[in-house]
Amino acid sequence: MILNFEEKSVAEEKLDKLLEKDKTGSFKIDLDENKVNKLSNALNLLVGRASFVKNVKILNKPEERERFKKSRKNGENFKPDFKFKKYPYNEETFYKLIKLLKKESESLREDDIAEYNFEHLKAEDISKLFAETFEEIEKYVSLASNIEDKQKWKINSLEIWPMVEKETIEHSKEKLEELKDIKDNHSDSKTLKADQVKKMWEEELERIDIEYNVEVRSVGGCFNIPEERTVVVASGSEKERLYSKDEAQILTMHELFHVVRAHNGFNTGKENNFPPVLGLHTPFYDKTEEGGAIYREHKTNVITPTKEFDYHLRLLAAYYHFKEFSFEEIVEKLIDLGGSIDRSFYLAARNREALRHHIYQGGYYEHWKGREELWPLLIGKVNPEYAEVFRKEVEDGVLEMPEVGSEKLFNFSFD
């Protein structure tokens, strides 16, 4: 089998056949012409298949939560017996494919990027962009296919999402204490259905002039899928999910921030035909991504004490996993900090799936808050390092300025 990633539908069909769980087969990749576009197409197809959101899941969270509550009530020790989703792909074939794509990325030369007329970027810069992105995808595969091994899970998680600075952790501890007594002062009943939240998102997309699909799906949480140019409103997996007005406004600002960075990245190369990789996935951008979404919540004044408390509680859930407390100890510590039993269990379990909840506050404090110049972080789905890599091309007009900038994104109020 030869993969050249030129025709998306053909490449997709071949890729799914190649990655079937219990089958192995020989293959080659051919990217001799239009190499940058083909690498971008390959990335588009691999991002969704390697996604930790799709491939890492504890299947028996509700049952284990009830077992924990029963053990706690009876004064008994608790050790979770989590059942993880089985990895759906042949990981060895996946690794081999990524290795070949990294090799092709590293072989990029000036002739391969000449058509883009860059003033500052060199072939080695674009090479590094793709090679490091495929490297991150490789870590996603390793995370999902080794999820039951706690040591491998921890190593893989922290290579993708390194633990935040000590000052950020201490700040979250202080904020939890500060917010503990006021977080429940305001009660907002949950009466909005997923279709009503979908309408809010569509109205906000119209306001910021972005065409993007909004879908309601029977899942537990809302999320963006840039490779499908679709953002998902969760209608619930165990039972119907309802939203409060506050929650709906927070999610509108948060999830559509992710859409904006995708949209800007897809369009930054529309004049010089650079492929839409900046809207899809760039190396280790996730911390900046989630931190920016929280930054928008603060700037648009939708964040509530309850939500801010929860973000800090998430960070501590991740931190205690990082410090290798037992699962029971983590849940009890979160309860002591003011979390409900159900929420504390859920956050501990979520961070046993992917140890990443520290990046929300980490990204907000370390990448966004106090930063004077924000627009480079809106070029696409980029971290501060790659924002600087691409900003000169934007300033010189080779790449486009972000279509949706700071003014429209952060100077907004629902009132």
Contacts in CASP RR format, 6 or more apart in sequence:
PFRMAT RR
TARGET T0000
AUTHOR 0000-0000-0000
METHOD contacts of the structure
MODEL  1
MILNFEEKSVAEEKLDKLLEKDKTGSFKIDLDENKVNKLSNALNLLVGRA
SFVKNVKILNKPEERERFKKSRKNGENFKPDFKFKKYPYNEETFYKLIKL
LKKESESLREDDIAEYNFEHLKAEDISKLFAETFEEIEKYVSLASNIEDK
QKWKINSLEIWPMVEKETIEHSKEKLEELKDIKDNHSDSKTLKADQVKKM
WEEELERIDIEYNVEVRSVGGCFNIPEERTVVVASGSEKERLYSKDEAQI
LTMHELFHVVRAHNGFNTGKENNFPPVLGLHTPFYDKTEEGGAIYREHKT
NVITPTKEFDYHLRLLAAYYHFKEFSFEEIVEKLIDLGGSIDRSFYLAAR
NREALRHHIYQGGYYEHWKGREELWPLLIGKVNPEYAEVFRKEVEDGVLE
MPEVGSEKLFNFSFD
1 14 0 8 1.000
1 17 0 8 1.000
1 18 0 8 1.000
1 25 0 8 1.000
1 26 0 8 1.000
1 27 0 8 1.000
1 28 0 8 1.000
2 27 0 8 1.000
2 28 0 8 1.000
2 29 0 8 1.000
2 30 0 8 1.000
3 11 0 8 1.000
3 14 0 8 1.000
3 15 0 8 1.000
3 18 0 8 1.000
3 27 0 8 1.000
3 28 0 8 1.000
3 29 0 8 1.000
3 30 0 8 1.000
3 42 0 8 1.000
3 97 0 8 1.000
4 11 0 8 1.000
4 29 0 8 1.000
4 30 0 8 1.000
4 31 0 8 1.000
4 38 0 8 1.000
5 11 0 8 1.000
5 29 0 8 1.000
5 31 0 8 1.000
5 38 0 8 1.000
5 39 0 8 1.000
5 41 0 8 1.000
5 42 0 8 1.000
5 45 0 8 1.000
6 34 0 8 1.000
6 38 0 8 1.000
6 41 0 8 1.000
8 41 0 8 1.000
8 44 0 8 1.000
8 45 0 8 1.000
11 41 0 8 1.000
11 42 0 8 1.000
11 45 0 8 1.000
12 45 0 8 1.000
15 45 0 8 1.000
15 46 0 8 1.000
15 49 0 8 1.000
17 23 0 8 1.000
18 25 0 8 1.000
18 27 0 8 1.000
18 93 0 8 1.000
18 97 0 8 1.000
19 49 0 8 1.000
19 89 0 8 1.000
19 90 0 8 1.000
19 93 0 8 1.000
19 94 0 8 1.000
19 97 0 8 1.000
20 89 0 8 1.000
20 90 0 8 1.000
21 87 0 8 1.000
21 88 0 8 1.000
21 89 0 8 1.000
21 90 0 8 1.000
22 90 0 8 1.000
23 90 0 8 1.000
24 90 0 8 1.000
24 92 0 8 1.000
24 93 0 8 1.000
25 93 0 8 1.000
27 93 0 8 1.000
27 97 0 8 1.000
28 100 0 8 1.000
29 42 0 8 1.000
29 97 0 8 1.000
29 100 0 8 1.000
29 101 0 8 1.000
29 104 0 8 1.000
31 38 0 8 1.000
31 39 0 8 1.000
31 104 0 8 1.000
35 104 0 8 1.000
35 108 0 8 1.000
35 112 0 8 1.000
36 108 0 8 1.000
36 112 0 8 1.000
36 113 0 8 1.000
36 116 0 8 1.000
36 126 0 8 1.000
36 274 0 8 1.000
36 275 0 8 1.000
37 275 0 8 1.000
39 101 0 8 1.000
39 104 0 8 1.000
39 105 0 8 1.000
39 130 0 8 1.000
39 277 0 8 1.000
40 275 0 8 1.000
40 276 0 8 1.000
40 277 0 8 1.000
40 280 0 8 1.000
41 275 0 8 1.000
42 101 0 8 1.000
43 130 0 8 1.000
43 133 0 8 1.000
43 134 0 8 1.000
43 137 0 8 1.000
43 277 0 8 1.000
43 280 0 8 1.000
43 281 0 8 1.000
44 227 0 8 1.000
44 280 0 8 1.000
45 227 0 8 1.000
46 97 0 8 1.000
46 98 0 8 1.000
46 101 0 8 1.000
46 134 0 8 1.000
46 137 0 8 1.000
47 137 0 8 1.000
47 226 0 8 1.000
47 227 0 8 1.000
47 280 0 8 1.000
47 281 0 8 1.000
48 54 0 8 1.000
48 225 0 8 1.000
48 227 0 8 1.000
49 89 0 8 1.000
49 94 0 8 1.000
50 94 0 8 1.000
50 137 0 8 1.000
50 140 0 8 1.000
50 141 0 8 1.000
50 144 0 8 1.000
51 140 0 8 1.000
52 140 0 8 1.000
52 143 0 8 1.000
52 144 0 8 1.000
52 353 0 8 1.000
52 354 0 8 1.000
53 223 0 8 1.000
55 85 0 8 1.000
55 87 0 8 1.000
55 88 0 8 1.000
55 140 0 8 1.000
55 144 0 8 1.000
56 84 0 8 1.000
56 85 0 8 1.000
56 143 0 8 1.000
56 144 0 8 1.000
56 147 0 8 1.000
56 353 0 8 1.000
56 354 0 8 1.000
57 84 0 8 1.000
57 85 0 8 1.000
57 353 0 8 1.000
58 64 0 8 1.000
58 82 0 8 1.000
58 83 0 8 1.000
58 84 0 8 1.000
58 85 0 8 1.000
58 349 0 8 1.000
58 352 0 8 1.000
58 353 0 8 1.000
59 82 0 8 1.000
59 83 0 8 1.000
59 84 0 8 1.000
59 85 0 8 1.000
60 81 0 8 1.000
60 82 0 8 1.000
60 83 0 8 1.000
61 82 0 8 1.000
61 346 0 8 1.000
61 349 0 8 1.000
62 238 0 8 1.000
64 80 0 8 1.000
64 81 0 8 1.000
64 82 0 8 1.000
64 345 0 8 1.000
64 349 0 8 1.000
65 342 0 8 1.000
65 345 0 8 1.000
65 346 0 8 1.000
65 349 0 8 1.000
67 78 0 8 1.000
68 78 0 8 1.000
68 80 0 8 1.000
68 328 0 8 1.000
68 331 0 8 1.000
68 345 0 8 1.000
69 341 0 8 1.000
69 345 0 8 1.000
71 77 0 8 1.000
71 78 0 8 1.000
72 78 0 8 1.000
72 341 0 8 1.000
77 328 0 8 1.000
78 327 0 8 1.000
78 328 0 8 1.000
79 326 0 8 1.000
79 327 0 8 1.000
79 328 0 8 1.000
80 327 0 8 1.000
80 349 0 8 1.000
80 352 0 8 1.000
82 349 0 8 1.000
82 352 0 8 1.000
84 147 0 8 1.000
84 148 0 8 1.000
87 144 0 8 1.000
87 145 0 8 1.000
87 147 0 8 1.000
89 141 0 8 1.000
89 145 0 8 1.000
91 141 0 8 1.000
91 142 0 8 1.000
91 145 0 8 1.000
94 141 0 8 1.000
95 138 0 8 1.000
95 141 0 8 1.000
98 134 0 8 1.000
98 137 0 8 1.000
98 138 0 8 1.000
98 141 0 8 1.000
101 130 0 8 1.000
101 134 0 8 1.000
102 130 0 8 1.000
102 131 0 8 1.000
102 134 0 8 1.000
102 135 0 8 1.000
102 138 0 8 1.000
105 127 0 8 1.000
105 130 0 8 1.000
105 131 0 8 1.000
105 134 0 8 1.000
106 127 0 8 1.000
106 131 0 8 1.000
107 127 0 8 1.000
108 123 0 8 1.000
108 124 0 8 1.000
108 126 0 8 1.000
108 127 0 8 1.000
108 130 0 8 1.000
109 123 0 8 1.000
110 122 0 8 1.000
110 123 0 8 1.000
112 123 0 8 1.000
112 126 0 8 1.000
113 121 0 8 1.000
113 122 0 8 1.000
113 123 0 8 1.000
113 126 0 8 1.000
115 272 0 8 1.000
115 273 0 8 1.000
116 272 0 8 1.000
116 273 0 8 1.000
116 274 0 8 1.000
116 398 0 8 1.000
117 272 0 8 1.000
117 398 0 8 1.000
118 393 0 8 1.000
118 398 0 8 1.000
119 392 0 8 1.000
119 393 0 8 1.000
119 396 0 8 1.000
119 398 0 8 1.000
120 392 0 8 1.000
120 393 0 8 1.000
120 396 0 8 1.000
121 389 0 8 1.000
121 390 0 8 1.000
121 393 0 8 1.000
125 389 0 8 1.000
129 277 0 8 1.000
129 282 0 8 1.000
129 283 0 8 1.000
129 386 0 8 1.000
129 389 0 8 1.000
130 277 0 8 1.000
132 283 0 8 1.000
132 284 0 8 1.000
133 277 0 8 1.000
133 281 0 8 1.000
133 282 0 8 1.000
133 283 0 8 1.000
135 283 0 8 1.000
136 160 0 8 1.000
136 281 0 8 1.000
136 283 0 8 1.000
136 284 0 8 1.000
137 281 0 8 1.000
139 156 0 8 1.000
139 159 0 8 1.000
139 160 0 8 1.000
140 160 0 8 1.000
142 152 0 8 1.000
142 156 0 8 1.000
143 153 0 8 1.000
143 156 0 8 1.000
143 157 0 8 1.000
143 160 0 8 1.000
143 354 0 8 1.000
146 152 0 8 1.000
146 153 0 8 1.000
146 156 0 8 1.000
147 153 0 8 1.000
147 353 0 8 1.000
153 352 0 8 1.000
153 355 0 8 1.000
154 321 0 8 1.000
154 322 0 8 1.000
154 355 0 8 1.000
157 354 0 8 1.000
157 355 0 8 1.000
157 356 0 8 1.000
158 322 0 8 1.000
158 355 0 8 1.000
160 284 0 8 1.000
160 286 0 8 1.000
160 356 0 8 1.000
161 286 0 8 1.000
161 287 0 8 1.000
161 354 0 8 1.000
161 355 0 8 1.000
161 356 0 8 1.000
161 358 0 8 1.000
161 359 0 8 1.000
163 318 0 8 1.000
163 319 0 8 1.000
163 322 0 8 1.000
163 358 0 8 1.000
164 315 0 8 1.000
164 358 0 8 1.000
164 359 0 8 1.000
164 361 0 8 1.000
164 362 0 8 1.000
164 363 0 8 1.000
164 365 0 8 1.000
164 366 0 8 1.000
165 362 0 8 1.000
165 366 0 8 1.000
168 315 0 8 1.000
168 358 0 8 1.000
168 361 0 8 1.000
168 362 0 8 1.000
168 365 0 8 1.000
168 366 0 8 1.000
169 315 0 8 1.000
169 316 0 8 1.000
169 319 0 8 1.000
169 358 0 8 1.000
171 361 0 8 1.000
171 365 0 8 1.000
172 312 0 8 1.000
172 315 0 8 1.000
172 316 0 8 1.000
172 361 0 8 1.000
173 312 0 8 1.000
173 316 0 8 1.000
175 308 0 8 1.000
175 309 0 8 1.000
175 312 0 8 1.000
176 309 0 8 1.000
176 312 0 8 1.000
176 313 0 8 1.000
176 316 0 8 1.000
176 337 0 8 1.000
176 338 0 8 1.000
179 305 0 8 1.000
179 308 0 8 1.000
179 309 0 8 1.000
179 312 0 8 1.000
180 309 0 8 1.000
180 337 0 8 1.000
180 338 0 8 1.000
182 305 0 8 1.000
183 305 0 8 1.000
183 306 0 8 1.000
183 308 0 8 1.000
183 309 0 8 1.000
184 306 0 8 1.000
185 305 0 8 1.000
186 246 0 8 1.000
186 304 0 8 1.000
186 305 0 8 1.000
186 306 0 8 1.000
188 244 0 8 1.000
188 245 0 8 1.000
188 246 0 8 1.000
188 247 0 8 1.000
189 244 0 8 1.000
190 242 0 8 1.000
190 243 0 8 1.000
190 244 0 8 1.000
190 247 0 8 1.000
191 242 0 8 1.000
191 244 0 8 1.000
192 242 0 8 1.000
192 243 0 8 1.000
192 244 0 8 1.000
192 245 0 8 1.000
192 248 0 8 1.000
193 235 0 8 1.000
193 240 0 8 1.000
193 242 0 8 1.000
193 243 0 8 1.000
194 216 0 8 1.000
194 233 0 8 1.000
194 234 0 8 1.000
194 235 0 8 1.000
194 236 0 8 1.000
194 241 0 8 1.000
194 243 0 8 1.000
195 216 0 8 1.000
196 243 0 8 1.000
196 248 0 8 1.000
197 233 0 8 1.000
197 243 0 8 1.000
197 248 0 8 1.000
197 251 0 8 1.000
197 252 0 8 1.000
198 214 0 8 1.000
198 215 0 8 1.000
198 216 0 8 1.000
198 233 0 8 1.000
200 248 0 8 1.000
200 249 0 8 1.000
200 252 0 8 1.000
201 214 0 8 1.000
201 231 0 8 1.000
201 233 0 8 1.000
201 252 0 8 1.000
201 255 0 8 1.000
201 256 0 8 1.000
202 214 0 8 1.000
204 252 0 8 1.000
204 256 0 8 1.000
205 211 0 8 1.000
205 212 0 8 1.000
205 214 0 8 1.000
205 256 0 8 1.000
205 259 0 8 1.000
207 412 0 8 1.000
208 256 0 8 1.000
208 260 0 8 1.000
208 404 0 8 1.000
208 408 0 8 1.000
208 409 0 8 1.000
209 403 0 8 1.000
209 404 0 8 1.000
210 259 0 8 1.000
210 260 0 8 1.000
210 263 0 8 1.000
210 404 0 8 1.000
212 229 0 8 1.000
212 230 0 8 1.000
212 231 0 8 1.000
212 259 0 8 1.000
212 262 0 8 1.000
212 263 0 8 1.000
213 228 0 8 1.000
213 229 0 8 1.000
213 230 0 8 1.000
213 231 0 8 1.000
214 230 0 8 1.000
214 231 0 8 1.000
214 232 0 8 1.000
214 233 0 8 1.000
215 230 0 8 1.000
215 231 0 8 1.000
215 232 0 8 1.000
215 233 0 8 1.000
216 232 0 8 1.000
216 233 0 8 1.000
216 234 0 8 1.000
216 235 0 8 1.000
217 232 0 8 1.000
217 233 0 8 1.000
217 234 0 8 1.000
217 235 0 8 1.000
218 235 0 8 1.000
218 236 0 8 1.000
218 237 0 8 1.000
219 232 0 8 1.000
219 234 0 8 1.000
219 235 0 8 1.000
219 236 0 8 1.000
219 237 0 8 1.000
220 234 0 8 1.000
220 236 0 8 1.000
220 237 0 8 1.000
220 238 0 8 1.000
220 241 0 8 1.000
221 232 0 8 1.000
221 234 0 8 1.000
221 236 0 8 1.000
221 241 0 8 1.000
222 231 0 8 1.000
222 232 0 8 1.000
222 233 0 8 1.000
222 234 0 8 1.000
222 251 0 8 1.000
222 255 0 8 1.000
223 231 0 8 1.000
223 232 0 8 1.000
223 234 0 8 1.000
223 255 0 8 1.000
224 230 0 8 1.000
224 231 0 8 1.000
224 232 0 8 1.000
224 255 0 8 1.000
224 258 0 8 1.000
224 259 0 8 1.000
224 262 0 8 1.000
225 231 0 8 1.000
225 232 0 8 1.000
226 258 0 8 1.000
226 262 0 8 1.000
226 266 0 8 1.000
226 279 0 8 1.000
226 280 0 8 1.000
226 281 0 8 1.000
226 381 0 8 1.000
227 280 0 8 1.000
229 262 0 8 1.000
229 266 0 8 1.000
231 255 0 8 1.000
231 256 0 8 1.000
231 258 0 8 1.000
231 259 0 8 1.000
234 241 0 8 1.000
235 241 0 8 1.000
243 251 0 8 1.000
246 302 0 8 1.000
246 304 0 8 1.000
246 306 0 8 1.000
246 307 0 8 1.000
247 307 0 8 1.000
249 302 0 8 1.000
249 414 0 8 1.000
250 297 0 8 1.000
250 302 0 8 1.000
250 303 0 8 1.000
250 304 0 8 1.000
250 307 0 8 1.000
252 302 0 8 1.000
253 293 0 8 1.000
253 296 0 8 1.000
253 297 0 8 1.000
253 300 0 8 1.000
253 302 0 8 1.000
253 412 0 8 1.000
254 293 0 8 1.000
254 294 0 8 1.000
254 296 0 8 1.000
254 297 0 8 1.000
255 293 0 8 1.000
257 292 0 8 1.000
257 293 0 8 1.000
257 296 0 8 1.000
257 409 0 8 1.000
258 289 0 8 1.000
258 293 0 8 1.000
260 378 0 8 1.000
260 404 0 8 1.000
260 405 0 8 1.000
260 409 0 8 1.000
261 279 0 8 1.000
261 289 0 8 1.000
261 378 0 8 1.000
261 380 0 8 1.000
261 381 0 8 1.000
261 382 0 8 1.000
262 279 0 8 1.000
262 280 0 8 1.000
262 380 0 8 1.000
262 381 0 8 1.000
263 279 0 8 1.000
263 403 0 8 1.000
263 404 0 8 1.000
264 278 0 8 1.000
264 279 0 8 1.000
264 378 0 8 1.000
264 379 0 8 1.000
264 380 0 8 1.000
264 402 0 8 1.000
264 403 0 8 1.000
264 404 0 8 1.000
264 405 0 8 1.000
265 276 0 8 1.000
265 278 0 8 1.000
265 279 0 8 1.000
265 379 0 8 1.000
265 380 0 8 1.000
265 381 0 8 1.000
265 402 0 8 1.000
266 276 0 8 1.000
266 278 0 8 1.000
266 279 0 8 1.000
266 280 0 8 1.000
267 276 0 8 1.000
267 400 0 8 1.000
267 403 0 8 1.000
268 274 0 8 1.000
268 278 0 8 1.000
268 279 0 8 1.000
268 379 0 8 1.000
268 380 0 8 1.000
268 390 0 8 1.000
268 394 0 8 1.000
268 399 0 8 1.000
268 400 0 8 1.000
268 402 0 8 1.000
269 275 0 8 1.000
269 276 0 8 1.000
269 278 0 8 1.000
269 399 0 8 1.000
269 400 0 8 1.000
270 400 0 8 1.000
271 399 0 8 1.000
271 400 0 8 1.000
272 398 0 8 1.000
272 399 0 8 1.000
274 399 0 8 1.000
278 379 0 8 1.000
278 380 0 8 1.000
278 381 0 8 1.000
278 382 0 8 1.000
278 390 0 8 1.000
279 380 0 8 1.000
279 381 0 8 1.000
280 381 0 8 1.000
281 381 0 8 1.000
282 380 0 8 1.000
282 381 0 8 1.000
282 382 0 8 1.000
282 383 0 8 1.000
282 386 0 8 1.000
283 383 0 8 1.000
283 386 0 8 1.000
284 383 0 8 1.000
285 381 0 8 1.000
285 382 0 8 1.000
285 383 0 8 1.000
285 386 0 8 1.000
286 356 0 8 1.000
286 359 0 8 1.000
287 359 0 8 1.000
287 362 0 8 1.000
287 363 0 8 1.000
287 366 0 8 1.000
287 367 0 8 1.000
287 383 0 8 1.000
288 363 0 8 1.000
288 367 0 8 1.000
288 368 0 8 1.000
288 377 0 8 1.000
288 382 0 8 1.000
288 383 0 8 1.000
288 384 0 8 1.000
289 381 0 8 1.000
290 359 0 8 1.000
290 360 0 8 1.000
290 363 0 8 1.000
290 364 0 8 1.000
291 359 0 8 1.000
291 360 0 8 1.000
291 361 0 8 1.000
291 362 0 8 1.000
291 363 0 8 1.000
291 364 0 8 1.000
291 367 0 8 1.000
291 368 0 8 1.000
292 363 0 8 1.000
292 364 0 8 1.000
292 367 0 8 1.000
292 368 0 8 1.000
292 377 0 8 1.000
294 303 0 8 1.000
294 311 0 8 1.000
294 360 0 8 1.000
294 361 0 8 1.000
294 363 0 8 1.000
294 364 0 8 1.000
294 368 0 8 1.000
295 364 0 8 1.000
295 368 0 8 1.000
295 369 0 8 1.000
295 410 0 8 1.000
296 409 0 8 1.000
296 410 0 8 1.000
297 303 0 8 1.000
297 307 0 8 1.000
298 364 0 8 1.000
299 410 0 8 1.000
299 411 0 8 1.000
300 410 0 8 1.000
300 412 0 8 1.000
300 413 0 8 1.000
300 414 0 8 1.000
301 413 0 8 1.000
302 414 0 8 1.000
309 338 0 8 1.000
310 343 0 8 1.000
311 360 0 8 1.000
311 361 0 8 1.000
312 361 0 8 1.000
313 334 0 8 1.000
313 337 0 8 1.000
313 338 0 8 1.000
313 339 0 8 1.000
313 343 0 8 1.000
313 344 0 8 1.000
313 347 0 8 1.000
314 347 0 8 1.000
314 351 0 8 1.000
314 357 0 8 1.000
314 358 0 8 1.000
314 360 0 8 1.000
314 361 0 8 1.000
315 357 0 8 1.000
315 358 0 8 1.000
315 360 0 8 1.000
315 361 0 8 1.000
315 362 0 8 1.000
316 333 0 8 1.000
316 334 0 8 1.000
316 337 0 8 1.000
317 330 0 8 1.000
317 334 0 8 1.000
317 344 0 8 1.000
317 347 0 8 1.000
317 348 0 8 1.000
317 350 0 8 1.000
317 351 0 8 1.000
317 357 0 8 1.000
318 351 0 8 1.000
318 355 0 8 1.000
318 356 0 8 1.000
318 357 0 8 1.000
318 358 0 8 1.000
319 358 0 8 1.000
320 329 0 8 1.000
320 330 0 8 1.000
320 333 0 8 1.000
320 334 0 8 1.000
320 348 0 8 1.000
321 330 0 8 1.000
321 348 0 8 1.000
321 351 0 8 1.000
321 352 0 8 1.000
321 355 0 8 1.000
322 355 0 8 1.000
322 358 0 8 1.000
325 333 0 8 1.000
327 348 0 8 1.000
327 352 0 8 1.000
330 348 0 8 1.000
331 341 0 8 1.000
331 344 0 8 1.000
331 345 0 8 1.000
331 348 0 8 1.000
332 344 0 8 1.000
334 343 0 8 1.000
334 344 0 8 1.000
334 347 0 8 1.000
334 348 0 8 1.000
335 341 0 8 1.000
335 344 0 8 1.000
347 357 0 8 1.000
350 357 0 8 1.000
351 357 0 8 1.000
367 377 0 8 1.000
367 383 0 8 1.000
367 384 0 8 1.000
368 374 0 8 1.000
368 377 0 8 1.000
371 377 0 8 1.000
374 406 0 8 1.000
374 410 0 8 1.000
375 401 0 8 1.000
375 402 0 8 1.000
375 405 0 8 1.000
375 406 0 8 1.000
376 382 0 8 1.000
376 384 0 8 1.000
376 387 0 8 1.000
376 388 0 8 1.000
376 390 0 8 1.000
376 391 0 8 1.000
376 394 0 8 1.000
377 384 0 8 1.000
377 387 0 8 1.000
378 402 0 8 1.000
378 404 0 8 1.000
378 405 0 8 1.000
378 406 0 8 1.000
378 409 0 8 1.000
379 387 0 8 1.000
379 390 0 8 1.000
379 391 0 8 1.000
379 394 0 8 1.000
379 399 0 8 1.000
379 402 0 8 1.000
380 402 0 8 1.000
382 389 0 8 1.000
382 390 0 8 1.000
390 399 0 8 1.000
393 399 0 8 1.000
394 400 0 8 1.000
394 401 0 8 1.000
END
